[in-house]
Amino acid sequence: MSRQDWDTESGGGRRSYGGGGGSYSDRGGRGGGGGYRNDSGSNRDGDGGRGGYGGRGGYGGGRGGYEGGRSDYSGRGGEGGFRGGRGRGGGGAPWGRSTQNQPNELGMKTHAVGKVLANDLAISLDKALSVYKFQVWVTATVQTKDGGTKEFDATATSKNTVTLNRKRAALSSLMRTLLKKAFGTDISYQCVYDCGGSIYSIDDTLNGKSHVFEVVDIPEKHRLAFARKNLLRDEEENQVENYRDVAAFLDVLTSAVILRNNDFHYIKGAYFHKSSRENMETDIGQGIVVRKGFEKSVKLVSAKSGNPQYSLNLAVKTKPFYKPGNFHEFLMMRSGARNDHDLAQMLKKESAIRDLAKNVIVTTTHLDANFDFGVHHVHKESAKECIIPGLDQSVAMYYQERYKLTLRAPSLPLATENKKGQSSYYPLEDQQAKVVEMTRLKPDEHQRDMEQLIPQMGLGQGNLYLQQFGVTVEQRPVEVDAVQVIRPALVFGSKTFGPDQDQSPNELNWNGTFRERFYKPAKIGKTAVVIYRQAVRHPDQLNGPLQMLADAARNHGLDGTENLTRGEVCHWNSMSDDEAARAMGELKARGFKFVIFVGAVKNTDTEGHRMIKYAEQKAGVVTQHLACPTLGINSRPMGSQSVQNILLKMNQKLGGINYSIAITPNMLQSAHNSAEMNTEFFGKSVMYVGLSVSHDGPQSIFDQQAGTEMKTPSTVGMCYSTETPTAFRGKYWWQPARQVLISSLKENFISALENFKKEVGEHPKKIIIFRGGLSEGEMYKNAQDEIDGKDGIKAATKALGIDPQIYVVLTIVHSSMRLLRTDAAPGGRPVDSNLPAGTTITQGIVDARPGVVDAFIVSQKGQIGTSRPTRLFLAYQTETAPLWTSDHLSWIGNAMSYAHGVSMCPTGIPAHLYAAMNLSKRGGDVLRSGGVPDNVSMTSSGSNRQADEEQSRVYYDRLCKELVVVLDNAQFWA
């Protein structure tokens, strides 16, 4: 296997020019390959191919080639791809964004916020050397029980946290040993390894050849074979076309010291130091310490100079760990056992370890090279009873003879590690315990911790890897300019609350709205009041609160307010979900349209709340769950704020609209018309959609170790607007567990579009979709399928004979970016230290790839912790739609955060996506209340795959029909 020379004959000589543009395909043609070498005597490299599909090059003209042709990696990249073929018109953005169609200026006024500190560290490649990339295959050969051998990919990733950490450490150490053995000298600082399939080196170590190395002197009689394929690559700074490879290399390079020293745990993408560090750990009692770590990533951003630059994003993470200690003592503490005998009896239960230590990682202490593992189960025999096969001695005797250790509690059962069908047994007293969870940091704490983490990561001048490669990482976070986007006006039935043109344009004293008529008041139908679990001793206690609600509802314009005070009072005791659904059905049969549930508490009564919403779903009757303290029963009297909160929810649950949003002239620059802007973004022909998928919770370490299959279906939540952006309707449905791509979009979009037409009078001419639950990488893979696929959104519009403009905005809710005020006082309140609502960033830290449009927004002022901005990507737009810029994204994203209606304060994300996320959670609760049937297999292959897919489709169709959303004329989930 030799180095590939990507030469292209071009008439006489061997001066390499790339092949022609790629041909058309479903994702656009891939640009022709650039010349890999230039053998004509010149050092100039061949020109790249000219980008993909058609006369516009690259992404122009619809869906162009995904990337341009490549030239020799030590030279410049070929034209094409994102930039379009040279001289062939504009390039384009992902999924059909042509730069020949220039965007219109938005024209919205903004307020300057000033300099903002971001958690990015600039990476300088000014002195970087040429880098060679080698592909690596690591194959492990193990003996099977029958005496044969079996090979497998030793670099394959693992979902098991413990296995993943052990594998990363082993591969890193093994690769350094191999390099030294193969080349006779330690060149490890000139190479970095990603613990997968790539090595990056500043030397062409193999000189165009390939090698296979065999290593047999490693534990457990594994035999590893290495094969390399040389893919020479030298990236110039700011070369956009190959940014993914450069970013991957820089991410590996900045992790090299961490891997070499093996002093960090790697947990769900974040690094945590294995030992205590000053000011980085806090004891919170009960054997738990809060430890701080970090999450890192490399990206290409638009620097202050206007040129693209790579940066290292460093996000501080904080998680509790159990203090290191004896596992035996840990189980005694968790179980409450009085002695070893009681503990041994408890551990006989099959679920004991799952309950006591499901997220615990234990570490051996008796070996020369100790290691971590998750406890799979407890063996039925104790250390003195369990006989080791082939040795004819107990585990306790073996430890005494082999390790000179006398067990203090040999009568306890053994902790068992599961290793692909094989088990290893360890005494309970021999382990140490740790576990992780999330928590928050204040802005000044976040900044301080970043400053302390940077040297711990070894990114300073003492980093030999960075020195050898000529790469420099700045030690101070970057500063960027931020502006504040002005909020939209809130339109009630009789008054408009516009933004003030002062230094706080987004502040709103919403007490002034308490007596305003709602934009569209609802009608309160026949009402029942259900007292749940004897929460109210005397029904007369409800008279005062219900009268207050009726009076306030009348002020807001609601009709039928007398039904609140004349409602029939019922008493429900504890009952099953199905019993509650039947009782709700009886109320519906008697003509009740609205049911108020009164419980002792609401937030803590999760099962009761879930039961109520399941009954609502099955019977099709709108419910509102209220707690006694909220109504002023058995506590202080109900205040005006509580009354307002209840009515804001009630009106929208019953089909009303609390307020609409609008653009007023004082929000715009003089050359723009507010009426035209309102029609374009808030008119009746515009439909806003939120789409989100929620999955069952992540597997515990116990379930990872046990290989437990994840069966609970994932839930899709869909919210859409009708006559105004604040008129919400929604639904949910289910699909296979952990599936990211949304199924059944065509069917459900047709339903939404028809409902839109029923309420508005015509189908929408513009659809703006906020898609959540995807990463950037998943966005490009799934956005196209969800739009253009046979079960996608365009299939729905085509079926109805309409062709609306469509925008898809990927909304990354849990962004790793943090934005900090440069003038925040240390120790101040988070509400004073965080950025003002409406802060947006559209330069400096946004994506620098040509054609990619993104922005960061902080729509909600942080009250606790550090502001986490939402990142918006323009993932798709139809060719007929006017182009959007980062300004469009930031303004629309911020405006829609005021659209949810349940309060006048903004949500942290666009309200339609916020509602879709709530709907997906509601659907998950309904599914759990109704009972989750056994899922069908989704992993079959061969001739059975088609049959299994059909069985799966039938299963989910049946599931959705049994639990169909029947309340499609109101925001029932408010």
N, C-alpha and C positions, 0 to 999 in steps of 0.2 A: 504494500500500500504506500504510494508515494504522494508527495505534495502535488496537488492539482494545479496545473498551469492553464488558466482560462484564456488561451490565445484564440483569436479569431482571424482567420485568413482574410485579407482585404486587398485583393489584387496581388501585385508584386510585393515582396518584402513581408515582414511580420510585424509591422507596426499595427498595433491592435486597436481597432475601433469596435465599439460594441455592436451587438446585433440590433436589428430594428426593433421598433416598439412591439410590445406583446400583443397578442390577439385578444379579441373580446371574450370574456367569460362572465360567469355570474358575479364575480367581484371585480371585474375589470381586468384588462390584460396586465401582466407583470412586465415591467420594462425589460428590454433586451439586455443581456449581460455586457458589461464594459470589458475592455481589453485587460487581461490580468497582468500581462507582461508586455514589455516593449523591447523587442530584440533588434530594432533598426539602428542601434548604435547610440540613440539618444536616451537620456534619462527621463524624458517626458513620458508620462503614462498615457495609456489609451483613453479616449473619451468614452463615457458611459453610453449606454443605450438611451433611447429617447422617450422613455416613459410609455405608459400603456396606451389606452384605447383612443383612437380617433384623432380628429384634427386639432383637438385642444391640448393634447398631451396630459400626462399625469391624471389628476382628478378632474380636469376640465371636461366639459361636455357630458355631464352625467357621472358615470362611475368609471373613472380612469384607472390606469395601472396603479397598483398599491405602492410600488416603489420604483425608482428609476434604475437604470442599469448601473452596475458597479464597475468601477475602474480598479486598477491595482490599489490595494489598501494602503500603500505608502504614498499614494498620490490623492488627487481629489476624486470625489464621487461623481458618477455620471449624472447628467441632467435628467430630468423627468421626475416621475413620482409626484411628490408634494409640490414641486415647483413647476411642473409641466415641461414638456419638451421645449428646448430652446427655439425661440422664434416662431413657436406654434400657438401663440395665444397664452392666456393665463393658465396657471395650474389650478389646483383646487384643493378642497378640504375633504375629509372623510365623507363618503357616501354622497357625492354629487355636488359639492360646493365649488362653483366656478368663480375664479377671481375676476373674470371679465364682467360679471354683473356686480357693480359696486354698490355697497350698502348706503342707505340714506342716513343722514345724521339724525340722531334721536332728538336732540334739542332740549333735554331736561336740565334744569338748573341743579347745581350741586353746591355743597359747602365744603371747604377745605378742612380736613382733620389734621394734616401735618404729617410728620414722620412717624412711622409705625415700625416696631421691631418685630421681625419674623424669625421663626426658628429654623432658618436656612443658613448654612455655612458655604460661602463661595469657594469653588474649587478652581485653582489656577493650573492651566496646562501649558503655560508659556515656555517652560523648560522641560516639558515631557519628552521622553524618548519614544522611538518607534516601538510598537508593541506587537508581538506575535501571539496569535491565538492557536492553541492546539486542542483538538477534540480528544477525549479520553474515554475509553471503555474499561470499566472495572468489573471483572467477572469473578464471582466467588464460586469455588467448587467445594461441595461438602459431601460427606458420606451419608448415605441413606441407611435405614434400619436393615435393609436386605443386603447390605454390603456393597451396593453400587454407588454411583456418584451422581450428583445433580448440580447443574450450574444455574446461577441466577445473577441478575444485575445487582451488584453490591451498592450502587448509587441510587437505587430506586427510593423515592421519598416515602415517608411513613406518616400516617395520621397520629400515631402514638407518640406523644411528647417525649417520653423517656427513651424510646427506641431511636427517635430522631436525634436527640442529643448525643447518645452513645455512638451512633453512626457517624455524625459529623466529626466528633473528636477522633474516632478511629481512622477515618479516611484522611483527615488532615495530617495526623502523625504518620500514617503509612506512606503518604505521598512524599513527605519530606525524607523519610528513610529511603524510599525508592530512588528519588532523584540523586541522593548522595551515593547510593550503591551503584547506580547506573553510570554516573559520570565521574566518580572518584573524588569529588570535591563537593562542599556544601554550597550549592547555588540557590538555596531555598529563598533567600531574600530577593533574588532576581526573578522569582516565579511566584505566582499566587494561584491558588486552586479554589474552585467554588464548591468543593465537596459534591460535585456532580459530574458533568461531562466536559468541563473546560479548564484548561490551564492557560494563563497569560504570562508571557515571558518577554524580557527585553533582549534576549538572545535567540537566534534561530538554532536552538539547541540540537535539533535533529538534522540540520543541514539538508532538508528536503527528503530525508529518509523516514521510514517508519520502523518501529521496534515493538517487540513483544517481550515483556519481562514476566518472569514467574517468581513468586515469593511463596515459599513453603514453610519458613520458620516463624509462623505466627500462631497465636493460641487457637485451640479447638480444631486443629488440623484443617483449617481452611487453606485453600490454595487460590491465590488471586492472580489472574492474568490481566495485563494491561496492554492495550493497543492504542496507538495515537495516530491521528490524522492531522496533518499540518494545514492549518488555515491561516496563512499569513495575513495580518491586518495591522495597518498603521493608520490611526485616525488623526486628522488635523483637528485642532480646536475649532469649535463652532461648525463643524461639518454636520449638517442636520440630517442628511439622508441615513446615516448609520448610527443615529443617536442611541438606539436600543442596545447595540453591542457596546458602545462606549459607556453608557450608563451601567450596564451589567458589569463591565470590567471595573469601573470605579467603585461600585458597591462591594465587589469582592476585595479590591485593594484596601479599602478603608475598614474591612473586617478582618484583614489578615492577622493583625496582632492579637485580636480577640480569639481567633481560632487557634493560633499558635500556643497561646498561654493557657487556653482551656479553663479560664476562670470565670466564665459567665454561663448561666443557664439560658437556653434559647426557648422561649415559651410563647407560642402563638405570634410569632413575628417580632417579639421583643426580647431584649437582652437584660438579664438581671445578674448582678454579681453574686457569686456563690458564697462569699464571706461578707462579714459586716464591714461597712465603710463609714468613716466619721461623717456626720451630718446627712447621711444617705439612708438611715434606718431609724425608726422610731418604735419603741416598745409601747404597745397599747393595752397590755395586760392579757391575762388568761392564756399565756403562752404564745401570743401572736405578736409579730413585729411587722411594721409597714416598711417595705423596702422599695427603693426607687431604682428604676432602670431606664432604658431608652428603646425607641424604635427608630430605624434609619432607612432612608431610601435616597437614591440619586435621580435627579431629573434635569432636563434641559429647560432653562427659564430665560426670559427676556431681562437681561441685566440693565442697570441704570444707563449704561453707555448706548443702549439700543441694540447691541449685538447679543446673540444667544450665548449663554454661559451655563456650564454644569454647576449644580449646587447639591449639597448634602443636607437633606431635611432630617432634623434630629428632634424627635418628640419625646418628652419625658413621660414615662409610664410609672404608675405607683400601684403596687399590689401587696396585700398582706401575705406573709409566709408564717407557717408554724415555726416556732423557734427550733433550731436543731436540738435533738434530744433522743432519749431512748424510746424506741417504738413501743416497747412493753409498757413503759410509764405513760406514754401518750394514749394508748388504748385504755389503760386504767382510768385516766382522767376523762376521756370522752365517754366511756361507758358508765362511769359511776360505780364500777365494781369495787367491792370492799377488799377482795383478796384474789389470789391467783385462781382459786377454785371457782369463784363466782365468774371471773373473766372467762375461764375455760368453758363453763356452761353456756355463757352468752355466745361464745364463738362457735358453738355447735349449730346455731341457726344458720341456714344457708345464706341469708341476706346480711349477716353480721358485718362482714368487711365492706360490703357495698354501702351499708348505712354509716359505719364508723369511719371509714377511710377511703371514700370513693374518689377523692381528689388528692390523695396523699402519694408522694414519691418517697421511697425509702432508699437508704444507702447502706451497703454492707460496710462492716468495720473490721473484718477478720482477715482480709486479703491484702497482699502487697499492693495490688492495684484495685482499689475498691470501685464499685460502680453503682449507679442508680437503677431502680426498677419499680414498677407499679405492682402492688399486691393483687394477684388475681383471685385468690380464695385462701381459706385456711384449711390445711390438711386435717383430716379426721383424727390422725394419730399425733401424739406428742413427740418431742425430740427424743425421749428415751424409749418410745415404742416403735417409731418408724425405722425400719431396717433398710439400709442402702443396698440396692441390688448389686450383687457381685462382690460385696465386701463382707457380708454377714456380720455387720455391726451397726448399732443404732447411730442416729445423727449425733446424739450427745457424746457417745464414745468416739466417733470420728472427729468431732471438734476437739476433744481432749487429746487425742493422739496426733492429729494432723496439725492443729494450730495451737496446742497447749493451752486451750481455753476450757475452763470449767463453767458450765452453764448454771446460772443462778436459779432459773425456773425451767428445768427440763420437763416438767409435767404439762407445760402449755403446748397447745398445738403449733404447727409450723406455718409460717408465712410462705405462700407458694407463688412463684413467678411462672407465667405461662409463656412458652417460647415455641410457637408453631407446633403445637401438639405435644411438646415435651414439657416437663415440669422440673423446677429446681426448688429445693426446700431450704429455708433459713429460719433459725430460731428467732422468735419475736424480739428478744432482748438485744438482738444484734443490729437493729436498724435505727435510722434517723428519719424524722418526718418533716415535710415541707408542703405548703399548698398556696395557691394564688387566688387573688380576687382584685377587682378594680376599685379605685377611689379617686378623689379629686385633689387639685392643687390650686392655690390662689395665684394671681398673675405674678406678684413679686417672688413667690416661692418657685414658680416655674422658671423664671429668669435666673434666679440664683442656682437652681439645680442644674440648669443647662451649663452654666459657667463651671460647675464642679464636675459635670460628666465629661466635658470635652477632654480634659487631660487624662481622665480615667480610661478613655477610649484609645489613648495613645496616638492622637492625631497631630501631635506637635512635632518639633524638630528632631526629637529622638526616635521617630518612627523610621526604621531602616528600610522598610518596604517603600514608603513614600520617597525617601531619599534616592533609592536605586532607580525608581521609575521617573523621577523628576517631577512629581506631582506635589502641589502645596494645597493644604486646606486652611482657609482663614479661621482664626480662633474666635472671632467676634461675629455674632449673628448680623445679617444684613438689615439695612434700614430701607424702607420703601415709602413712597408717598401714597396717602389714602385720602379719599373723599367720602362725604356723607351724601347718600341719595335721599331726596326728599320723599316722604311717604305720600300716598294718595289721599285725597279727601274722602271722608266717610259720609255717605249720603243717607240720612234718615228720611222718614216720611214728610217731615215739615222743616228740616234744617240740615244744612251741610256743614260739617266740621272740617274745614280746610287746614292745611299745615300753616303754622306761623312762619313768617320770614325773618326769623331771628337766629340766634346762635343755637337754639334747640328746636329745629323744625319738626322733629319727629315726636316731641313730647305732646301728650294729650291728657288733659284733665277729664277723664271720662265720667266723673260725677255729673258733669253737665248734660249727659245723655240719659239720665235716669228717668226723666219725664217725657222724653221724645217719643213720638209715634214711630213704630217700626216701619221700615221700608215697605214691607208686605206683611201685615199682621195675619196670624193664622186664626182659624176657628177652633175653639175647644169643644169637642163633642161630648157625648155622654161619658162621665168619668166615674171610675171606681177607685177607692182608696183601700189598699191592702196593708194591714198591719201585720208585719212578718215577725214570727217568733215572739209575740207578746211584747214588742218593743215599746208600745204605748199602753199604759195601764188603763186609762180612761179615754174613750174616743173623743170626749169633749175637749181634751187637750189639743186636738187638731183644729178646733174652730178658729182660734185666733190666727195661727199661721196661715191657714187656707184663706181666711178673709183678707189678710195682708197681700197674699199672692193675687187674689181676685181683683183687689183695688188697683194694684200696680199694673196688672195685665190690662185693665180697662184704660189706664193712662197711656199704655203703649199701643192701644188700638185693637187689641185682641177681641174677637167676638165670642159669645157664649161663656163669658167669665163666671156666670152664675152656676155653671156646672161644677166649678171647683168647690163651691160651698154646699152644693146639694148632692155631692157624690155619695154613692153607697159605700159604706165602710164594711170591709170583709176582714176576717182573721184567718191567716194561714200559719200553720205550724210547720215544723220540719217535714220535708217531703222530698221524694226523688225528683229528678229532672223531668221524667215522663209524667209523673203525677202533677207537677206544676204546669206542664204543657196542656194536660187535659183540663185542669182547672181554668187556665187562661182561655182555652177554647170554649168553655161554658160561658165565661163572661162575654166573649165575642158573640156567641149565639144569642145572648140577651141584649145585644145592641150596644155594648160598651165599646167606645173608640179609643179611650185613653185610660191607662192604669198607673196610678202613683203608688209605688211601694215605699213603705216607711219601715226602716230597720233601725236597730239600736246603733249600728255603725255601718259604714259603707266600705271604706278603703280596706279595712282589715277583714271584712267578711267576703273573701274572694269567692268561696264556693256558692254562697247565697246569691251574690251578684251574677255569677256565671249561670246559675239556675234560672234567674229572672230573665236574662237575655236569651237563653235557650228557649224558654217558654214564649217570649216575644216573637222569636224567629218562627217557631212552629205554628203559632196561632195567627200571626200577622196583626197583632195589636201593639200599638206604640206604648212603651213603658218609660217611666222616669223613676230612678231609685234615689231616695232621699234618706238622710240620716237624722235621727232625733236632734243631735246638737245643731245641725244646720237649720232645722225648723224652730230652734229655741225651746225644745221640749226637754225638761229636766236639766236645763242649763240657762245661760243668759238669754234674754229675748232676741229674736231674729232681727238682725240689722238690715239696713237698706242695701248694703253690699251683697248680702246673702240673697235677698229678694231678687236683686238684679241678676245675679248669677243663675238662679233657678229659671227665671223667665227667658233669659237669653238662650238657654238650652231648650226650654219648653217650646218656644215659638218655632225654632228650627226643626225640632222633632215632629211638630204637627204640620209641617209644610210651609211655614212662613219664612221670611227673609228679614233678618234684623236690620241690616244696612247694606248698601251697595258701595262701590268705590268708584272714584272718578278723578280725572285730571282737570285742574282748574288753571285759568290763564296765568296766575302768578307763579305756577310751577315751571313754566316754559320760557325759553328764550323768545324774544320778540317776534322772530320770523316764523314761529310755528303756531298752528291753530289748534286750540284745545278740543274743539268739536270733532275735528278730523282725527285727532289722537284718540279720543274716547271711542269713536267708531272703530278705529283700527285695532285697539287692544281690549276694550271693554264693551263693545257693541253686542247686539243680540245674535250676530252671525259668528261670534267667536266662542269656541268651546274649549275650556281648560280641563285637562285630565291629569290625574295622579295615578301611577301604577307602582305597586310595591309587592314584594313576595316575602313572607315570613316563614322561617323554618323552625322545626323543633330545636330545642336548646342543644348546645354542643355536648358531645359525649364526655363523660367523666373519664378520668384515667382508668378507673375500674372497667368501664365499658370498652374503652380502647383495648385494654389488655385482654378482655374476654372476647373481643371481636364481635360485639353485639351489633346486629344489623339495625339500621335506622329505618323504621317503618312508618312513622307518623307522617301523613301527607303534608306537603307544604301548602300554604294558603296564599292566594292572590287577592289583594285588595285593590279595588278600582273605584275612584271617585271622579265624578265629572260635573261640570257646571251646565246650567241650562240658560235661563233668561238673563242672568247677570253672572259675573264671575263668583259671586257669593251665594248663588242658588245651587246648593250641593245635592247631588243624588249619588247613590253608590251601591255596590254589591261586592260579593266575594265568592270565590270558588276554589277548588282544590286540584292539586296535581301531584305527581310522584315526589317522594321525599327528597329534599335537597336539590331539586331541579331549579336551575336559575332562569332558563329560558321560559317565558310565560306561554302556557298552552291555552287553547280555546279562545284566543283573542278575537278571531273573526266573529264567532257566535255572540260573544258578550259585547263587542263593539257595535254590532248591528242593533242589538237591544238598546244600547245607550244612545245611538244615533236616532233611532226611532222614537225613543222617549224624549230626546231633545226636540225633535220635530213636533211631537204632540204638545209640548209645553210652549214652544216658541213660534211654531207655525211653518218652519222650514228647516232643512238640514243646515249644519254649520258650513261656513265657507272657509274658516280657518280653525285648525285644531292645534293646540299647544299642549304637549305632553311632558310632564315631569316624571321621569323614570328613576326610581330609587332601587336600592338593593344590588347595584352592580358596581364593580370596580372599573377602573379605566380600561384594563385589559379585556374584561368581559364585555365592555360597552361595544367595542368594534366588532366583536364576534357575534353578539346577540342583537344589536340594534337593527341590523339589516334584516335578520330573519323575522323579527317581530313586526317590521314594517312591510317588507316585500314578500315574506314567506306565504305559502299557500293557505296558512291559517292565521295570517297577519292582518294588520290594520287596513292596508290597501285592499286586501281581498274583501273586507267588509264594505269599504266605500264603493268599490267596483260593483259589488252585488246590489247596492242601492242606486247605482247609476250617478254617483256624484264624484267630484274630483277636487276636494278641498286642499288648500295649502296646509302642509303638515310640518311642524317643528317638534323635534324630540330633544329635550334638555336632560342630560344625565345629571342627577343630583347626588353628589357624594356627601352623605350626611356626616359620617364619621371621618372627616378629613384629619390627616396627621398634622396639618398646618395649625400653628398657634400665632396669634397676633397680639402684641403687647404695646401698651402706651409707653413712649419714651419718657414721659413726665410723671409716671405713676409714683406716688409716695410709698416708700417701703412700709409694710404693715397696714396699709389702708384697706378699707372695705372693698371687696370685689366689685360691687356696684359702682364705686368711684374709680377703680383702677382699670376696669375693662373699657373697651371702645364703645362709643355711642351707637345706638341702634341705627342701622342704615349704612354703616361703614362698608366701603367696597374697595377692592384692589383689582385694578385691571392692567397693571404693568409691574415690572420688577421681579415678581415671583410667579407670574402666569406662564403657561406653556409657550415655548418659543418655536415650536414646529410650525412652519408655514401652513396656513389653512386651518389650524386648530384654533377654535375660539373658546375661551374659558374665562372665568372670573371667580373671585372670592367675595362672599358677602357675609356680614355679621348683621343679620336683620333683627336679632333679639339681643337686648342688652343683658350681659351676663350678670346674674345675681349671686351665683355660687361658682367657685372655681374660675378657670380661665376661659375666655371666649374661644370657642371652637368654630371657625368660619365654615360655612357651607361652600363647597366648590361646585360650580355649574359648568358643564361642558355642552356645547352644541353638538350633539351626536348625529343629527340628521335634519335636513330640510329639503322639501321638494324643489325642483328646479324653477317652478313658477313663483315661488315665494320670495319676497324681498329679503336680501341678505341681512343677517343680524351681526352685530359686533359684540365685543365684550360689554359695552355700555348697555346694549339691549338686554343682555343676560342679567347684568347686575340690577338694572332698574326693574325689569319684569319680575325677577326673583324676589326682590325686596317688596314690590307692590303686592304680589300674591301672598306674602306672609301676613298681610292685613285682611285677607279675604275669608278667614275661617268663621268669623261671626260670633263665636261663643264669648269672645271678649274683644275690646278694641285694641288690645296689645298684640304685637306681632308674634307669630310663631318663629321658631328658629330656622324653618325651612318653608318653601312655598306651601300654602295651606292645603292645596289639593293633594299633594304628596303626603302631608301630615295626616290628612283624613284617610288616605289610602292605607297608610301604615296602621292606623287605628282599626280600619276595617279588616285588614289581614289578621290582626290580633283578635278581633271579635270573632272572625271566622274560625280561628284556631280554638277559641274557647267553646264555641258552639259545637265544633267537632268533638272535642274532649267530653263535653256534656252528653252528646248523643252516642258516645262510644265509638272508638276507632276500630272498624273491622280489620281483619287481617289483610295486609297489603299484598298485592300480587307481585310476583318476581319481576324485576326489571333488569336482571343480569344474564338472562339466557342468551345463548348464541346459536349459530347454525340454523338448522331447519325449523327450530322451535321459536326463533325470535319473532317472526311475523305473527304467529299465534299468540305469543305472550303479549305483544304490543296491542293486539286486538282485545285481548282479555283485559289489559290495563285500561284501554280506552273505555270499554264497557263499564268497568269498575268505577272509574271517576265520573262517568256520565250518570251512573246510578246514584253515586254519592251526592253529586250536585243537585240532582232532582229531589232526593229525599230531604235535603236541607236547603232548598232553594230560597233565595231572598225574595220575599213577596212585598216588602215595603219599599217600592221603587219611586214613590212620589214625595219623599221627604228625607231629611237628614236624620234618620232614625237613630244613628249612633252618636249623636251630639252629646 
